[in-house]
Amino acid sequence: MRVTLLGTGSADGWPNPWCDCASCAWARGHEVRGQTAVLVDDTLLIDCGPDVPRAAARLGVRLSGLRHLLISHAHPDHLGPESLMWRSWSSAADRPLDVVAPPAALDVCRAFLTRWEGSDPSRPGAPLRFHPGTAGGPLRLGEAGATYTVRPLAARHGDASIGPAVLYDVTAPDGGRLLYGCDTAAPLPAATLTALDGRAFDVVLLEENNGDRPGFGEHLDLDTFGGLVAELRRRGAVVDGTRVLAVHLSHRNPPGNELTHRLAHLGAQAPADGDVLELTPLSARTSVPRPSARRVPHRVLITGGARSGKSAEAERRLLGEPAVMYVATSAPAGPGDPDWAARIAAHRARRPAAWTTVETLDLVPLLREPGPPLLVDGIGLWVAAFLDDPDALEARATELVEAWRHTARHVVAVTDEVGSGVVPATAAGRRFRDALGRVNAALAASADEVWQVVAGVPLALRPPTADPRRAG
């Protein structure tokens, strides 16, 4: 299966030509994205906004071999009916073209072409063959030996006036499987999730429109994108070898390499316009696709000052995992400490429902036993719990560091940065600073990655030497 990205951007592209935000300023100098569209085997195109024919021309891609066009919904960045008119002016005019789209999108095509071409484009014998793309049973497009099986799935986007919007599960003639998830919010409808069970896709393209600025329409942001990837892993739709690609990207995302950094934690990538993927179907490989998992044990230490965003950074790194054990080392809030209760509640609200929470100071057994990834938050509270017994703290710290060094699990540990502040005014404060500083240094010495978060921005103190997730 050959997949060509004719566009990877949102409705307004990236950069938005009217905008001077930092994200758009970066994009102008590095990577311009047009409206999202995906070409499969030069034969099947998914979505065709007004940017797409021009993008194909600039990329040197001919659309004359196109036989099947899938439209996800009638928003104008996904459906430019003028493209079908322009096709009628070309050497491909008399060749049949299947157009699969939700009812509202087919109505847009009929109305536009009837007005400008003077006749119903779906009349018997016309080259355009319209097929309602509604969630349910599969459609089979093409001739024997070159048949695409297309299953529209319900999305969470808009209402019947633009669709109803659908996602597409496509199986190519060579057995390659592609999931096109654009546009939608999360969670996906229950029937859609059920239909994705065990699909083991070769490539999954998911919209990620909202970045760190959620709330714009029914779209995914970086956090809900990660949550949906995790759900697809739990269901066997994303497995070892699946390429997960973020598309429909907008300037609501962070600029520079920050987006690449954030997506990498989820086992995902942001392809560029014009990228081509030559995929050998997983079904044709010798090994049986397995649920997506990390290749080796991996220890990540994240430090930062108070309210720096270190906990949020740690959580983001594991959002795409099918299961996570969150280890809280804090004591329960007492009745006279509403501020501490509010902090604990805020942390709980951020955690995905599928995560397991364990409140314990006994970290060593968790590091020694197999299981899903651990998120330990945090080491500072763990040190504080044993501060009154220096001998016991030293023994426990030695045991903790040894278990950390030899753990077989993927672990992300959060700690407090205490080496950059003022000298504490009390003896207890100085003792805490010194003890935590020593533990931090010992954990960092055996960590695969060490990061410091400053004002919400992660800075690599020891960057990864390789992506810990299996490459697709």
N, C-alpha and C positions, 0 to 999 in steps of 0.2 A: 504493500500500500504506500502510495506516494502522496504526501500531504504538503501543500503549498499554502503558506500564510500570505494572502493578498492584502490583509490588513489586520491589525491587532489593537486598534484604538476604540475609543468610545464614540458616541454620536458626534461630538464636537472635535474628535481627534485629540491628539496630544503632541504638540501644544495646541491649546485653543488659540486661534490666531488673534483674538481680541484681548488676550490675557497677559499680564506681566508678572504673575506670581512666580515664586522661586522655582516651582516645579516646571512651569512652562519655559522659563528662561533656560533651565538646564536642558530641556528637551530640544529646544531650537539649536543648541550647539552640539547635540549628541545623537538624538534618535527621534525622528518624526514618525508618528503613527497615524494611519488613516483608519476609516471605519472597518470593523472586524468582518472578515470573510475568509472562508476556508475552501480550497480547491482540492479535491481528492482524485488522483489518477488522471488529472486533466479532463475528467468526464463528469464529475458531480461537484456542484458548487453549493455551499451552505451560506445563505444570506447574500444579498446584493444591494447594498445601499448605493447612493449616487457616486460615492468615491470610488467604488470598486472597479468599474470598467477602465477608468483612467489609471488606477493603480496597476492593473494588469498590463496596460500598455507601457507604463514606465518601467515595469519589471521585466518586460520582454515576454510576457505570458500571453499566448493566444487563447481565446475562448471559443474558437471555431469548433473545437472538438467536444464542447459541452453538450451533454444529452439529458442531464437531470439537474434541476434547480430546486433547492429546498429553502423555504423562507420560514423563519421562526415566528414572526408576527409582523404586524403592519406599521410599526413605528418607522419613520422615514429613513433612519440610518440602517435599517435591515431590509427595506424594500424600496427600491427606486424603479417604479414601473417603466420609466423612460428607457431603462436599459433594454427592455424587451422591444421597444419601438426601434431603438438604434440597431438591434439585431436584425430587424426586418429590413434594414437598408443594406445588409451585408450579403456576402456569398453564402452565409449559413442560413439565410432566410427560410428556405424551404425544407430544412432538415427538422425532424421532429424534436421537440424539447418538452420533457416532462416538467411541469411546475407543480410542486407539492407545497401547499401553504394552508394555514388555518382559513376558515371561511371568510373572515373579515379581510384578510390579505388578498384572497382571490377576488373579492368584490372590488378592491382598489385597482387591481390589474385590469379587470373587465371594464370598469368605468373609464380609466385613463386611456386604454387602447381603443375602446369604442369611440371615444371623443376624438382622438388624434389620428387613428387609423381608419375610422369610419365603419368598422364592423366588429362583431363579437369575436374576440380572439380564440374563444373556446368552442366555436361552432364546429360541427362535424367536418372532418377533412382538413381543418386548420393545423398548421405545424405545432402550435402550442397545445399541449394536452394537460388540462388542469385536473389535479387530484386533491381532494380535501385532506389536509394534514391535521387530523384530530387525534387526540390521545386514544390509544387502543391497539388494535391488531396491526401487524406489519403490512407494509406495501413492498411489492417486488418490482423493481424497475430494471429495464434493460433486456437484452436478449440472452438466450441460453448460453452458458459459459461466461457471460459477462453481466451477471445479475447482482444488483445491490439490494440488500434487504434493509428497509428503512422503517424504524419504529418511532413514531412521534410519542413523546411523553409530556405529561402536563407540567408546566412551569408555574412559578408564583410570580406573575408579572402582568399588571394591567387587568383589563376585563374583556368581555366579548367584543367590545368595539375595536380592539386591535388584534383579535385572535379568535379564540383563546390562544395565548402564547404557548408554544411547545418547545421542548428540547428534542434533540434527535440522537437516536441510537442507530448507528449505521454499520452494517457488515459488508465489506467489500468483496468482490469476486474471489480474491485470494484468501479470504477468511479473516483479514484484518478487521479489527473492531475499533470504532471511534465513537466517543460521546461528545456531543456539542451542547454545552450548557450555557446558553447566552440568549436572552437575558432572564435572570431569575433572582429571587431572594431566597433565603433559607428560613426554616427548613423546607425541603421539597415536599410536595404532597405525598401522603403515605403510599398511594398506588404507584407513584413514580419510583420511590425508594424500593418498593417490593420488586418492581420490574428490573431494577438494577442488580439484584442479588446474584452474585456469582458470575457476573458478565466478563470479568477479567479483560478489560479494555487494553488495547495497545496504546492508545492515546486518549487523554481526557482534556478537553478544552473548556475551561470554566471562566465565566466573566468575573472580573474583579474591578469594578468600576469605582468604588467609593473610598478605597485606601483607608486613611485614618480619619476621614470626615464622613461618617455614616449619616444616613438619614435622607439621602437624595434618591427619591424614587424607590422602586422595588429592585434593589441591586445588592450584590455582595460587597462587603468591605474586607479588609485583610483578615480580621478575626473570624467573620462568618465564612469566608473562603476556606480558612484553615479548618474550621469546624466541619464544613461539608466534605473536605478531603478526608478527614478522619472518619466520617460516617461511610464514605465510599470504601475506605480500607476495611472497616468492620464488616461490610457487606460483600467483600471480595470483588468489587468492581474495579478498585485500584489494587494491583498486586505487584510483586517484584517484576520489574521490567516495564511497567506502565509509565509512559511519559505524561506528566501532569503539567499543563500549560495554562498560564493566566493570560486571558485576552480581554477585550473591551476595556482596556486600561485608559485612565483619564488623569488629568492633572490634580485630581483629589489624592493621588498617590504621592509618596515622598519622592523627592528628586534624587539624582545621582545614583550611586550604587546601593542606597538604602533599600530600594525595592528588591533588588537582586538578593541582598542580605536577608531580608524578611522572608521572601519566597523560598529561599534555600532551606530554611529551617523546616518548611512544610514539605520538602521533597518536590518542589515545583520550580518552574522557570518562566521567564517572560520572554517569549520569542520576539524577534524583530520582524517587521514587514519584509516580505520576500524570502524568509527562511523556508527551506525545503527539508522535509523529514522523509527519509527512505526507511520504511519500517518493515522488518520481518515479523509476520504475525506470531504472537505468542503461541498460538495453536499449532504452529509449524515447528516450534523449537522442541528439542529433545526432552527438556525438563518440564515438569508440570508446574504451571504458575502457582506461586505460593502467596499467602497474604504478605503485604509489604512489611518489611522489617529492616532494622539496621544491621550493617554488616559486622561491626565489631563493638565491644564495650567502648563507651565514650563518656568522659568526665568533663563537665563544663562548670567553671566557677564564675559567678557573676557578682561583682562587688559594686558598691555605690553608696553615696551619702543618703541622708534622710530625704524621702520624697523625690528621689532621683529618677524613679521609674524602673529600678532594678527588678522588682518582682514582676512587673508587667512584661519586661523583656524576657524573663525566664519563662513565663507562661506562654508567650508567643512562640517560643522555640518548640513547644510540644503540642500546639493546637492541632497539628495534622496527624498526631498519633492516634491509633484506634483505641488505646487504653493508656491511662496515666495514673500513677499513685501519687497523690499530693500529700506530702508529709509536713504537717504543721507542728513546729516546735514551741509555739506560744502557749502560755497558760490561758485557760478560759477567762473571759472578762468577769471581774467581780461586780457586784451590784452598785458600787460607788464609783465606777470608772466608765462613764458613757462614751468617752472619746475612744478608749481601747475597744469597747464593744463595736463602735462604728467602724473602726479600722478592720476588725475581723470580719464584720458583715460585708464590707466592700470587697475584701479578698474573696470571700465565698461567692459573691454575686458574679465575679469575673470568671469563675471556674466553669468549664463545660459540665453539663449534667452527667456525662458518661465517665467523668473522672471519679476515682475513689479517694476519699480524704481519710487520713490517719493522723490522729493527734498523739504524738509520742516524742520522747527524748531518746528512745532506744533505737538509734540509727544503725548501729553495727549489724544487727541481724538482717535488717532490710537490705543493706549493701551486700551481704554475703549470700543471700538467697536469690534464685532466679525470679524473674517476673517482668512486668511492664516497666517502662521508664519511670524513674523517680524524680519528683521535683521537691527539693528540700528547702523550706523557707521558715526559718533561716538559721544560719550558723551562729549569728550574734546572740539570738535568744537561747540557743543551746548552751553557749559558753556562760551566759548570765545565770542559767539555772544551776550551775555547779560552782559558781564563783566563790562561795563561802568556804569551800573545802579545796584548797590549792592542790593538795596531794592527789585527791580523787580526780580533780579536773585534769591534771597532767596525765594520769593513767588513762582516763577516758579519752583524752585527745590523742594520745599515742595509738590507742586501739582504733579510734575513728579514722585516723589518717591511714593506718595499715589496711583497714577494710576498704577505704576509698581507693587506695592504690591498686588493690587486687579485685575490685568488683567486676562482675561479669555483666552488670546492667548498664543501661544508659542513664546517667544521673546529671541533673542540673541542680546545682546548689547555689543558694542566694546568701550573701553575707554582707556585713556592713563595713564600709571603708572608715577606718579609725586612725589612719596614719597621717591625715592631712589637716586635722582640726587643731583647735587650741588644746593646751595641756589641761586635762580635767582638774577641777578645783578640789576634788575630794580624793582621799586615798582609795576608796572603792572604785571611783571612776578611773583612776590611773591603773589600778589592778586589772579592771575590765579591758581597758585599751590595750595594755601589754599582752594579756592572755589572748584576746581575739586576734591581735596582730600576729602573734606566733602561730596560731591555728590557721589563719588565712595564708600565711607564707608556706606552711607545710602542705596544705591542700593544693595551693597553686603550683608547688613544685612537682606534683604528680598529676596535674590536670592536663587534659588534651587541649583545652581552650581556656583562656582567662580573659574576661571582659570587664571593663569599668563603664558604668552608666553615669553620664553627666548631663543634667538637664534633659533627660529623656533620650539622649543620643548615646548608643553603645560604641565604645572605643575598644579596639582590639589590643590587649596587652600581650596575649599569645594567640594569634589567629589560628584557625584550623589548617592542618597540612593537607587535608582532603575532605571531601564531602562525606560525612559518616553514613548517609543513606545510599542504598544501592542505586547505581546509575541505571537509567532505562536504556 
